[in-house]
């Protein structure tokens, strides 16, 4: 008779904790910059291009609840400063970013998908990383142009920024379609479902707790739809472009280092 199979219990390591702390700090800095430079008018702390989501959402896919907590904690401090919400208001509102990372992570875990963003066909293996990385680079260049010149001088820099964002989104979209057709379809389906669930789930909670329910809601109820639309559209763009590029580039690294969590913690 053969030996009985044993289950190896994966443990939380110091690398999980260090990476979580680093991601939380970076997420907070990017959250502050995003909310100040790309604000949704009338809603402090809400950004039309929330770059911070590109950090903690992939971390949720890779490391489960570590990414969710990085999103929550960074958003909590964003709510306190510079947004100016009370401790209780920020405590409630910040679950939006926890939900965002959780929905993306849940898509992979509920479908029992081991993330593998590598294409199966040689041609796609060359082109897919090119499309998603170029799309992310153009979006980030556009953001830099808006930060350095557009916010101060306006046109033509603002138009250049908008054009680069949408060109980057189009290139990332081509990469996602290519992944579906020439890669591991289950991975890309989980990723797409995660992007949609994360954007709408966080948008409903975030906009709702700012305008409809909180202790008390810090913003007028009539701002729900403007805040919700700005929130969701911005997150769809960031997660489709920047998160996709990071997942394609770094998922193999997380697998090699043993940081890719099979469960919610390790």
Beta strands, then each sheet from edge to edge (+ up, - down):
end
